[in-house]
Amino acid sequence: MHVSQAVLACVVVLATTIITTPAAEPTGATFTDPTQADGDFTFQGEYAGEAEIGGEKLGVGIQVVARGDGRFDVVAYPGGLPGDGWTPPQKLLGKGTRRDAGDGAVVTVEGVDWTGQQRRGEIRGAALVVIGDDGSEAARFPKVDRTSPTLGQAPPPGAVVIFDGAGPADEQATLESPRITADGLLMEGVSTRQSFGDARWHLEFRLPYQPHDRGQARGNSGGYFSGCYEVQMLDSFGLDPQDNGCGGIDKAAPPALNMCLPPLAWQTYDVDFTAPRFEAGRKVRNARLSVRHNGVSIHDDVEIGGITPGGPRREEAPTGPLHLQNHGNPVRYRNIWVVPKP
């Protein structure tokens, strides 16, 4: 058995998809500060490295998703992590369980390989370690903390700064009744005072850590461009792309790739918005959106036939505000700016 087979086998389980159960309200603990999170938080995240296949090295990416009470879903991506080497749709799924050991907590990852044999790995320290047939370490995948290449991007000339934390922009002048946290972050449930048409947007957001919650109750918000076209924000880390998952245009288009990072990691949306066109009060051309999530293109000039659910506006118009939805979860924002197009 090649090392790569052991690596991938340790995250195979007798299922073909991870299933989420939609929930209307959060049911478990919610964390907005990594230092206050539970014992599972340090194990959740992304792991990456190389394994041998047929004498050649192959990149492998692994996402470990906390599900509460020491339970984890594990997803392995041959080629590398989403947006960094993986070619959809091939991936393998597994389960993990946290246990206390003499030298600290360990997560055991188990699954059944293609031959029907039980295989296992362990997450200990800052790496996922694959255990070979003889009990020795067969491969090691260090934990990685990816960041968006556009994180912290400064507004270019001509930009309208909507929110910059402790910066010079006055959020009271740019936003309707903004709420700001003690550490200077913008809270959910707010709209811009100004309306915009064709524009290029940059915004940064951070999803809460809610290990016990599922579906639409887990880190839910959304950016409504022109007040009525939503690009979803949701903790769908490790899941299949959906139109109501992170990066999805709700009821219109799933993202080409699920680029959601683990909760409490800062993420970016860079959006090119083209407003609908009207003649004599009648719409003659639909709105269009291009979206890069954490620097990776997930929508390329997607046409949106009408408003998406949940936004503050009920009719399409040539211009409108940006609205950041309050869905009951403490999603946070920073560094929001827009460049209107002539």
C-alpha positions as a Python dict, from the first residue, in 0.01 Angstrom:
ca = {
    (1, 'M'): (0, 0, 0),
    (2, 'H'): (149, 335, -100),
    (3, 'V'): (178, 606, 163),
    (4, 'S'): (-77, 810, -31),
    (5, 'Q'): (-333, 532, -4),
    (6, 'A'): (-285, 523, 371),
    (7, 'V'): (-319, 899, 387),
    (8, 'L'): (-640, 908, 189),
    (9, 'A'): (-777, 592, 345),
    (10, 'C'): (-749, 739, 693),
    (11, 'V'): (-1012, 993, 596),
    (12, 'V'): (-1250, 764, 407),
    (13, 'V'): (-1580, 685, 571),
    (14, 'L'): (-1881, 486, 457),
    (15, 'A'): (-2059, 794, 321),
    (16, 'T'): (-2036, 1000, 8),
    (17, 'T'): (-2145, 1342, 134),
    (18, 'I'): (-2143, 1547, 450),
    (19, 'I'): (-2504, 1624, 535),
    (20, 'T'): (-2608, 1939, 716),
    (21, 'T'): (-2943, 1984, 883),
    (22, 'P'): (-3082, 2335, 841),
    (23, 'A'): (-3165, 2510, 1164),
    (24, 'A'): (-3348, 2835, 1218),
    (25, 'E'): (-3172, 2938, 1539),
    (26, 'P'): (-2829, 2871, 1692),
    (27, 'T'): (-2847, 2594, 1951),
    (28, 'G'): (-2496, 2580, 2097),
    (29, 'A'): (-2213, 2797, 2219),
    (30, 'T'): (-2096, 3079, 1993),
    (31, 'F'): (-1737, 3205, 2001),
    (32, 'T'): (-1605, 3528, 1850),
    (33, 'D'): (-1265, 3518, 2023),
    (34, 'P'): (-1022, 3233, 1943),
    (35, 'T'): (-871, 3258, 2292),
    (36, 'Q'): (-1211, 3176, 2445),
    (37, 'A'): (-1301, 2886, 2213),
    (38, 'D'): (-1344, 2525, 2320),
    (39, 'G'): (-1087, 2247, 2316),
    (40, 'D'): (-1180, 2136, 1963),
    (41, 'F'): (-1097, 2470, 1804),
    (42, 'T'): (-720, 2414, 1790),
    (43, 'F'): (-767, 2094, 1587),
    (44, 'Q'): (-1013, 2240, 1338),
    (45, 'G'): (-857, 2386, 1027),
    (46, 'E'): (-651, 2298, 722),
    (47, 'Y'): (-358, 2060, 684),
    (48, 'A'): (-146, 2012, 374),
    (49, 'G'): (160, 1831, 247),
    (50, 'E'): (273, 1566, 1),
    (51, 'A'): (230, 1191, -31),
    (52, 'E'): (379, 935, -263),
    (53, 'I'): (177, 787, -548),
    (54, 'G'): (343, 541, -781),
    (55, 'G'): (683, 677, -690),
    (56, 'E'): (576, 1039, -746),
    (57, 'K'): (487, 1308, -496),
    (58, 'L'): (127, 1428, -489),
    (59, 'G'): (-8, 1721, -290),
    (60, 'V'): (-283, 1641, -42),
    (61, 'G'): (-500, 1891, 142),
    (62, 'I'): (-715, 1807, 444),
    (63, 'Q'): (-990, 2007, 612),
    (64, 'V'): (-1094, 1919, 966),
    (65, 'V'): (-1434, 2055, 1073),
    (66, 'A'): (-1538, 2069, 1440),
    (67, 'R'): (-1889, 1933, 1501),
    (68, 'G'): (-1903, 1976, 1879),
    (69, 'D'): (-1827, 1753, 2179),
    (70, 'G'): (-1498, 1622, 2040),
    (71, 'R'): (-1640, 1512, 1704),
    (72, 'F'): (-1502, 1612, 1364),
    (73, 'D'): (-1569, 1571, 994),
    (74, 'V'): (-1254, 1525, 787),
    (75, 'V'): (-1221, 1590, 413),
    (76, 'A'): (-914, 1498, 206),
    (77, 'Y'): (-846, 1659, -133),
    (78, 'P'): (-607, 1484, -373),
    (79, 'G'): (-384, 1746, -532),
    (80, 'G'): (-410, 2002, -254),
    (81, 'L'): (-658, 2225, -75),
    (82, 'P'): (-945, 2398, -261),
    (83, 'G'): (-796, 2683, -460),
    (84, 'D'): (-446, 2541, -411),
    (85, 'G'): (-410, 2232, -625),
    (86, 'W'): (-736, 2040, -587),
    (87, 'T'): (-938, 1959, -901),
    (88, 'P'): (-1307, 1892, -822),
    (89, 'P'): (-1492, 1674, -759),
    (90, 'Q'): (-1275, 1393, -616),
    (91, 'K'): (-1244, 1398, -239),
    (92, 'L'): (-1260, 1153, 48),
    (93, 'L'): (-1451, 1186, 375),
    (94, 'G'): (-1383, 1064, 725),
    (95, 'K'): (-1452, 1116, 1095),
    (96, 'G'): (-1240, 1221, 1389),
    (97, 'T'): (-1279, 1191, 1767),
    (98, 'R'): (-1090, 1387, 2032),
    (99, 'R'): (-956, 1208, 2336),
    (100, 'D'): (-736, 1314, 2625),
    (101, 'A'): (-393, 1154, 2632),
    (102, 'G'): (-116, 1169, 2886),
    (103, 'D'): (71, 1432, 2688),
    (104, 'G'): (-238, 1629, 2582),
    (105, 'A'): (-546, 1589, 2366),
    (106, 'V'): (-529, 1391, 2040),
    (107, 'V'): (-782, 1353, 1759),
    (108, 'T'): (-804, 1004, 1613),
    (109, 'V'): (-912, 994, 1247),
    (110, 'E'): (-1056, 666, 1124),
    (111, 'G'): (-1196, 520, 805),
    (112, 'V'): (-1210, 219, 578),
    (113, 'D'): (-987, 197, 272),
    (114, 'W'): (-1073, 65, -74),
    (115, 'T'): (-977, -288, 30),
    (116, 'G'): (-1210, -286, 330),
    (117, 'Q'): (-928, -247, 582),
    (118, 'Q'): (-961, -9, 876),
    (119, 'R'): (-706, 272, 871),
    (120, 'R'): (-632, 556, 1109),
    (121, 'G'): (-441, 875, 1162),
    (122, 'E'): (-395, 1119, 1447),
    (123, 'I'): (-391, 1494, 1485),
    (124, 'R'): (-136, 1577, 1748),
    (125, 'G'): (55, 1895, 1800),
    (126, 'A'): (22, 2098, 1481),
    (127, 'A'): (7, 1812, 1230),
    (128, 'L'): (-212, 1530, 1104),
    (129, 'V'): (-4, 1214, 1120),
    (130, 'V'): (-87, 902, 921),
    (131, 'I'): (-24, 575, 1105),
    (132, 'G'): (117, 295, 890),
    (133, 'D'): (28, -74, 910),
    (134, 'D'): (317, -136, 1149),
    (135, 'G'): (215, 148, 1382),
    (136, 'S'): (488, 382, 1267),
    (137, 'E'): (443, 734, 1131),
    (138, 'A'): (377, 697, 759),
    (139, 'A'): (325, 1061, 667),
    (140, 'R'): (285, 1400, 829),
    (141, 'F'): (68, 1693, 720),
    (142, 'P'): (138, 2020, 902),
    (143, 'K'): (-144, 2257, 985),
    (144, 'V'): (-158, 2562, 758),
    (145, 'D'): (-320, 2902, 809),
    (146, 'R'): (-408, 3040, 469),
    (147, 'T'): (-486, 3408, 424),
    (148, 'S'): (-648, 3585, 134),
    (149, 'P'): (-404, 3767, -97),
    (150, 'T'): (-636, 4069, -85),
    (151, 'L'): (-666, 4079, 295),
    (152, 'G'): (-587, 4429, 417),
    (153, 'Q'): (-588, 4571, 65),
    (154, 'A'): (-582, 4950, 75),
    (155, 'P'): (-854, 5144, -110),
    (156, 'P'): (-729, 5273, -447),
    (157, 'P'): (-768, 5632, -567),
    (158, 'G'): (-1132, 5715, -628),
    (159, 'A'): (-1260, 5465, -372),
    (160, 'V'): (-1535, 5549, -124),
    (161, 'V'): (-1429, 5412, 216),
    (162, 'I'): (-1733, 5267, 391),
    (163, 'F'): (-1566, 5133, 707),
    (164, 'D'): (-1205, 5136, 820),
    (165, 'G'): (-1229, 5072, 1194),
    (166, 'A'): (-1019, 5330, 1376),
    (167, 'G'): (-926, 5495, 1045),
    (168, 'P'): (-1026, 5841, 927),
    (169, 'A'): (-1359, 5743, 771),
    (170, 'D'): (-1663, 5825, 985),
    (171, 'E'): (-1893, 5523, 984),
    (172, 'Q'): (-2179, 5737, 1113),
    (173, 'A'): (-2159, 5930, 785),
    (174, 'T'): (-2132, 5624, 559),
    (175, 'L'): (-2362, 5371, 736),
    (176, 'E'): (-2716, 5369, 871),
    (177, 'S'): (-2704, 5318, 1251),
    (178, 'P'): (-2380, 5116, 1261),
    (179, 'R'): (-2292, 4909, 1566),
    (180, 'I'): (-1923, 4877, 1650),
    (181, 'T'): (-1761, 4622, 1883),
    (182, 'A'): (-1523, 4723, 2162),
    (183, 'D'): (-1231, 4612, 1944),
    (184, 'G'): (-1342, 4831, 1653),
    (185, 'L'): (-1520, 4585, 1422),
    (186, 'L'): (-1845, 4646, 1237),
    (187, 'M'): (-2139, 4431, 1343),
    (188, 'E'): (-2402, 4272, 1120),
    (189, 'G'): (-2733, 4434, 1029),
    (190, 'V'): (-2636, 4758, 858),
    (191, 'S'): (-2670, 4937, 522),
    (192, 'T'): (-2472, 5208, 349),
    (193, 'R'): (-2629, 5553, 342),
    (194, 'Q'): (-2520, 5602, -17),
    (195, 'S'): (-2654, 5405, -313),
    (196, 'F'): (-2428, 5269, -585),
    (197, 'G'): (-2469, 5132, -935),
    (198, 'D'): (-2187, 4967, -1129),
    (199, 'A'): (-1899, 4929, -885),
    (200, 'R'): (-1606, 4725, -758),
    (201, 'W'): (-1634, 4626, -392),
    (202, 'H'): (-1389, 4499, -132),
    (203, 'L'): (-1501, 4374, 207),
    (204, 'E'): (-1350, 4161, 482),
    (205, 'F'): (-1555, 3942, 715),
    (206, 'R'): (-1505, 3698, 999),
    (207, 'L'): (-1749, 3417, 1077),
    (208, 'P'): (-1808, 3303, 1437),
    (209, 'Y'): (-1717, 2957, 1562),
    (210, 'Q'): (-2037, 2760, 1637),
    (211, 'P'): (-1940, 2391, 1651),
    (212, 'H'): (-2279, 2258, 1759),
    (213, 'D'): (-2485, 2444, 1500),
    (214, 'R'): (-2565, 2334, 1148),
    (215, 'G'): (-2687, 2469, 818),
    (216, 'Q'): (-2821, 2824, 806),
    (217, 'A'): (-2774, 2870, 1183),
    (218, 'R'): (-2396, 2846, 1159),
    (219, 'G'): (-2229, 3185, 1107),
    (220, 'N'): (-2492, 3325, 873),
    (221, 'S'): (-2492, 3668, 711),
    (222, 'G'): (-2481, 3802, 358),
    (223, 'G'): (-2373, 4096, 150),
    (224, 'Y'): (-2666, 4237, -51),
    (225, 'F'): (-2537, 4443, -340),
    (226, 'S'): (-2778, 4717, -447),
    (227, 'G'): (-2977, 4599, -146),
    (228, 'C'): (-3122, 4296, -322),
    (229, 'Y'): (-2858, 4058, -466),
    (230, 'E'): (-2703, 3842, -194),
    (231, 'V'): (-2360, 3686, -185),
    (232, 'Q'): (-2400, 3450, 111),
    (233, 'M'): (-2171, 3444, 413),
    (234, 'L'): (-2195, 3119, 609),
    (235, 'D'): (-1967, 2882, 794),
    (236, 'S'): (-1976, 2613, 527),
    (237, 'F'): (-1608, 2523, 576),
    (238, 'G'): (-1547, 2173, 440),
    (239, 'L'): (-1885, 2136, 266),
    (240, 'D'): (-1989, 2109, -97),
    (241, 'P'): (-2060, 2442, -270),
    (242, 'Q'): (-2426, 2545, -253),
    (243, 'D'): (-2617, 2855, -360),
    (244, 'N'): (-2704, 2917, 7),
    (245, 'G'): (-2354, 2833, 130),
    (246, 'C'): (-2057, 3063, 165),
    (247, 'G'): (-1993, 3239, -165),
    (248, 'G'): (-2327, 3134, -311),
    (249, 'I'): (-2567, 3374, -478),
    (250, 'D'): (-2880, 3265, -294),
    (251, 'K'): (-3139, 3097, -520),
    (252, 'A'): (-2929, 3188, -823),
    (253, 'A'): (-2586, 3020, -841),
    (254, 'P'): (-2354, 2810, -625),
    (255, 'P'): (-1987, 2912, -617),
    (256, 'A'): (-1759, 2731, -859),
    (257, 'L'): (-1549, 2631, -557),
    (258, 'N'): (-1611, 2643, -182),
    (259, 'M'): (-1330, 2874, -69),
    (260, 'C'): (-1461, 2918, 285),
    (261, 'L'): (-1182, 2925, 542),
    (262, 'P'): (-1228, 2798, 900),
    (263, 'P'): (-1444, 3011, 1133),
    (264, 'L'): (-1269, 3304, 1304),
    (265, 'A'): (-1030, 3341, 1008),
    (266, 'W'): (-1058, 3672, 824),
    (267, 'Q'): (-1190, 3629, 471),
    (268, 'T'): (-1241, 3856, 171),
    (269, 'Y'): (-1496, 3916, -101),
    (270, 'D'): (-1387, 4117, -404),
    (271, 'V'): (-1697, 4182, -611),
    (272, 'D'): (-1745, 4336, -953),
    (273, 'F'): (-2110, 4441, -971),
    (274, 'T'): (-2297, 4546, -1284),
    (275, 'A'): (-2636, 4697, -1209),
    (276, 'P'): (-2950, 4611, -1405),
    (277, 'R'): (-3044, 4841, -1689),
    (278, 'F'): (-3383, 5007, -1732),
    (279, 'E'): (-3554, 5186, -2019),
    (280, 'A'): (-3878, 5378, -1964),
    (281, 'G'): (-3908, 5213, -1623),
    (282, 'R'): (-3879, 4859, -1762),
    (283, 'K'): (-3582, 4634, -1694),
    (284, 'V'): (-3400, 4551, -2018),
    (285, 'R'): (-3089, 4384, -1877),
    (286, 'N'): (-3029, 4180, -1561),
    (287, 'A'): (-2773, 4253, -1291),
    (288, 'R'): (-2443, 4066, -1309),
    (289, 'L'): (-2183, 3969, -1049),
    (290, 'S'): (-1823, 3850, -1054),
    (291, 'V'): (-1686, 3739, -717),
    (292, 'R'): (-1344, 3642, -586),
    (293, 'H'): (-1354, 3471, -248),
    (294, 'N'): (-1020, 3480, -70),
    (295, 'G'): (-858, 3571, -401),
    (296, 'V'): (-1010, 3282, -602),
    (297, 'S'): (-1274, 3339, -871),
    (298, 'I'): (-1600, 3170, -770),
    (299, 'H'): (-1843, 3361, -999),
    (300, 'D'): (-1754, 3496, -1340),
    (301, 'D'): (-2002, 3754, -1468),
    (302, 'V'): (-2305, 3559, -1340),
    (303, 'E'): (-2643, 3693, -1451),
    (304, 'I'): (-2902, 3736, -1174),
    (305, 'G'): (-3259, 3727, -1296),
    (306, 'G'): (-3416, 3907, -999),
    (307, 'I'): (-3387, 3989, -631),
    (308, 'T'): (-3265, 3719, -394),
    (309, 'P'): (-3446, 3642, -65),
    (310, 'G'): (-3389, 3819, 266),
    (311, 'G'): (-3269, 4160, 154),
    (312, 'P'): (-3409, 4499, 253),
    (313, 'R'): (-3529, 4592, -98),
    (314, 'R'): (-3822, 4434, -279),
    (315, 'E'): (-3769, 4587, -622),
    (316, 'E'): (-3471, 4613, -853),
    (317, 'A'): (-3336, 4958, -937),
    (318, 'P'): (-3038, 5114, -1117),
    (319, 'T'): (-2869, 5191, -784),
    (320, 'G'): (-2892, 5073, -425),
    (321, 'P'): (-2704, 5034, -95),
    (322, 'L'): (-2480, 4756, 30),
    (323, 'H'): (-2661, 4573, 310),
    (324, 'L'): (-2491, 4337, 555),
    (325, 'Q'): (-2757, 4101, 682),
    (326, 'N'): (-2837, 4029, 1047),
    (327, 'H'): (-2932, 3661, 1058),
    (328, 'G'): (-2880, 3626, 1434),
    (329, 'N'): (-2511, 3534, 1422),
    (330, 'P'): (-2222, 3762, 1529),
    (331, 'V'): (-2046, 3805, 1193),
    (332, 'R'): (-1787, 4084, 1194),
    (333, 'Y'): (-1659, 4314, 918),
    (334, 'R'): (-1370, 4548, 849),
    (335, 'N'): (-1197, 4724, 559),
    (336, 'I'): (-1498, 4789, 333),
    (337, 'W'): (-1459, 5016, 32),
    (338, 'V'): (-1609, 5062, -312),
    (339, 'V'): (-1490, 5206, -640),
    (340, 'P'): (-1788, 5338, -839),
    (341, 'K'): (-1763, 5291, -1214),
    (342, 'P'): (-1833, 5579, -1448),
}
